[in-house]
Amino acid sequence: MKFLIPIDGSDYSTNAAKVAGKMAVEQKDYDILLLHVVTDTGIERKKWRDEGAEGILSSIREILINLGCDESHIECIVEDGNAPETIVAIANQRDVDKIVMGTQGKTGFKKIMGSVTEKVLQTSERLVLVVPPNYNI
């Protein structure tokens, strides 16, 4: 099974990564793609943005290894773009079986504005597992 885990540096995405890591270890035959999308703001991508993204992914990679995941089955990807569109595009390009992502559980006006998770759910043809903010592993 191939898992795509969008990572934004939040506790929510870290929790989702832990859930996916435990699921992967139980599968035995798995690949994990950790994806950090650098939001396309129209400004030139700076070296510090790449280093920050790589640092975020590296810390999640270590968490997965500590959970028992084989490091040779973990790939880190940094992409520029609109987060929901990029997540769905990578999922399709890499033929993933499941997108595992966290959510902040926003309500009201913040929810009306739309979250990345909500937009992925609306546009993905892949199975999406959303880990709620209160889920404890």
C-alpha positions as CSV (number, residue, x, y, z in Angstrom):
1,M,0.0,0.0,0.0
2,K,1.3,3.5,-0.8
3,F,0.5,6.3,1.6
4,L,0.7,10.0,0.9
5,I,1.0,12.1,4.0
6,P,0.8,15.9,3.5
7,I,2.9,17.6,6.2
8,D,2.5,21.3,7.1
9,G,4.4,21.3,10.3
10,S,1.3,21.3,12.5
11,D,0.5,18.9,15.3
12,Y,-2.4,17.8,13.2
13,S,-0.3,16.6,10.4
14,T,2.2,15.0,12.8
15,N,-0.7,13.0,14.3
16,A,-1.8,11.9,10.9
17,A,1.7,10.8,10.1
18,K,1.8,8.7,13.2
19,V,-1.6,7.1,12.3
20,A,-0.3,6.3,8.8
21,G,3.0,5.0,10.1
22,K,1.2,2.5,12.4
23,M,-1.1,1.4,9.5
24,A,2.0,1.0,7.2
25,V,3.9,-1.2,9.7
26,E,0.8,-3.4,10.0
27,Q,0.7,-3.7,6.2
28,K,4.3,-5.0,5.9
29,D,4.4,-4.1,2.2
30,Y,4.2,-0.3,2.0
31,D,5.7,3.0,0.8
32,I,5.2,6.3,2.5
33,L,5.4,9.6,0.7
34,L,5.8,12.6,2.9
35,L,4.8,15.8,1.1
36,H,5.3,19.4,2.0
37,V,3.8,22.0,-0.3
38,V,5.5,25.4,-0.4
39,T,2.6,27.7,-1.0
40,D,2.9,29.5,-4.3
41,T,2.8,33.2,-3.3
42,G,4.3,34.5,-6.4
43,I,7.6,35.3,-4.7
44,E,10.8,33.6,-5.6
45,R,11.5,30.4,-3.6
46,K,14.2,31.1,-1.1
47,K,16.8,28.7,0.2
48,W,15.5,29.1,3.8
49,R,12.1,27.9,2.6
50,D,13.6,24.7,1.2
51,E,15.6,24.2,4.4
52,G,12.5,24.7,6.5
53,A,10.5,22.2,4.5
54,E,13.3,19.7,4.6
55,G,13.6,20.1,8.4
56,I,9.9,19.5,8.8
57,L,9.9,16.4,6.7
58,S,13.1,15.1,8.4
59,S,11.5,15.3,11.8
60,I,8.4,13.4,10.6
61,R,10.6,10.8,9.0
62,E,12.4,10.2,12.3
63,I,9.0,9.8,14.1
64,L,8.0,7.2,11.5
65,I,11.3,5.3,11.9
66,N,10.8,5.3,15.6
67,L,7.4,3.8,15.1
68,G,9.0,0.9,13.2
69,C,8.8,2.1,9.6
70,D,11.7,1.1,7.3
71,E,13.5,4.2,6.3
72,S,14.0,2.8,2.8
73,H,10.2,2.9,2.3
74,I,9.9,6.6,3.2
75,E,10.3,9.3,0.6
76,C,10.3,13.1,1.3
77,I,8.9,15.4,-1.4
78,V,8.9,19.2,-1.5
79,E,6.7,20.9,-4.1
80,D,5.7,24.4,-5.0
81,G,2.1,25.2,-5.6
82,N,-1.4,25.4,-4.3
83,A,-1.6,22.8,-1.4
84,P,-4.9,21.0,-2.2
85,E,-4.2,20.9,-6.0
86,T,-0.6,19.7,-5.5
87,I,-1.7,17.0,-3.0
88,V,-4.2,15.6,-5.4
89,A,-1.9,15.9,-8.3
90,I,1.0,14.0,-6.5
91,A,-1.5,11.4,-5.3
92,N,-2.5,10.7,-8.9
93,Q,1.0,10.9,-10.4
94,R,2.4,8.6,-7.8
95,D,-0.6,6.2,-7.8
96,V,-1.1,6.3,-4.0
97,D,-3.7,4.1,-2.4
98,K,-4.5,6.4,0.5
99,I,-4.0,10.1,1.5
100,V,-3.7,10.4,5.2
101,M,-4.1,13.9,6.6
102,G,-5.0,15.8,9.7
103,T,-7.6,18.5,10.2
104,Q,-7.9,21.3,12.7
105,G,-11.7,20.8,13.1
106,K,-12.5,24.4,12.2
107,T,-16.1,25.6,12.3
108,G,-18.0,28.7,11.4
109,F,-16.3,31.4,9.3
110,K,-13.0,29.6,9.1
111,K,-14.7,26.5,7.7
112,I,-16.6,28.6,5.1
113,M,-13.2,29.9,3.9
114,G,-12.3,26.2,3.2
115,S,-9.5,24.1,4.5
116,V,-6.9,22.2,2.6
117,T,-8.3,19.0,3.9
118,E,-11.8,19.9,2.7
119,K,-10.6,20.8,-0.7
120,V,-8.7,17.5,-1.0
121,L,-11.8,15.6,0.0
122,Q,-13.8,17.4,-2.6
123,T,-11.4,16.8,-5.5
124,S,-9.5,13.6,-4.8
125,E,-10.3,10.3,-6.6
126,R,-8.1,8.5,-4.0
127,L,-9.2,7.3,-0.6
128,V,-8.6,10.1,2.0
129,L,-8.4,9.3,5.7
130,V,-8.9,12.4,7.8
131,V,-7.5,12.1,11.3
132,P,-9.5,14.3,13.7
133,P,-7.8,16.7,16.0
134,N,-8.7,14.8,19.2
135,Y,-7.5,11.4,18.0
136,N,-4.9,9.9,20.3
137,I,-2.7,7.1,19.1
